[in-house]
Amino acid sequence: MASEPVTEHGILMSDGGFHVRNPAPEIERIFPAAEWIQHLIRSGAHVYRRRVIVVEEWIEIKSP
């Protein structure tokens, strides 16, 4: 079952990949995304946003 779009924020890493911000409510309560983004931009980081639609949640694979 598809979900509603989710906005993710991430930092561009030197290898070209992204480190995605943890979406847990506790993280948002401690360090709100807007403050986190501003802190990183002031530090010279490249911060990105994307909207994702999850088609299927994580399912454990027991064998290949």
C-alpha positions in Angstrom: 0.0 0.0 0.0 1.5 3.4 -1.1 1.8 6.1 1.5 1.5 9.9 1.3 4.7 11.7 0.2 7.3 12.2 2.9 9.8 15.1 2.8 13.4 14.0 3.6 16.4 16.2 4.2 20.0 15.2 3.6 23.6 16.3 3.5 25.6 15.7 0.4 28.7 13.6 1.3 32.1 13.8 -0.4 31.5 10.4 -2.2 28.3 11.8 -3.9 25.9 10.0 -1.6 23.5 11.6 0.9 23.3 11.3 4.7 19.5 11.5 5.4 18.3 13.2 8.5 16.6 10.8 11.0 12.8 11.5 10.8 12.1 10.4 14.4 9.8 12.8 16.3 12.3 12.9 19.2 15.0 14.2 16.9 12.7 17.0 15.6 11.8 17.9 19.2 15.4 18.2 20.3 16.8 19.8 17.1 14.1 21.1 14.7 14.8 20.6 11.0 14.7 24.4 10.3 17.5 25.0 12.9 19.4 21.9 11.7 19.3 23.1 8.1 20.5 26.7 9.1 23.3 25.3 11.2 24.6 23.1 8.4 24.3 25.9 5.8 26.3 28.3 8.0 28.9 25.5 8.4 29.3 25.3 4.7 27.4 22.0 4.1 25.2 21.3 1.1 21.7 20.5 2.3 19.1 19.0 0.1 15.4 18.1 0.2 13.4 15.4 -1.6 9.8 14.1 -1.5 9.5 10.3 -1.3 6.5 8.1 -1.7 7.1 4.7 0.0 5.6 1.9 -2.0 6.6 -0.8 0.4 7.9 -0.6 3.9 11.1 -2.4 4.9 10.7 -6.2 4.9 13.4 -8.4 6.4 15.0 -10.8 3.9 15.6 -14.2 5.5 17.3 -15.8 2.5 18.5 -14.6 -0.9 
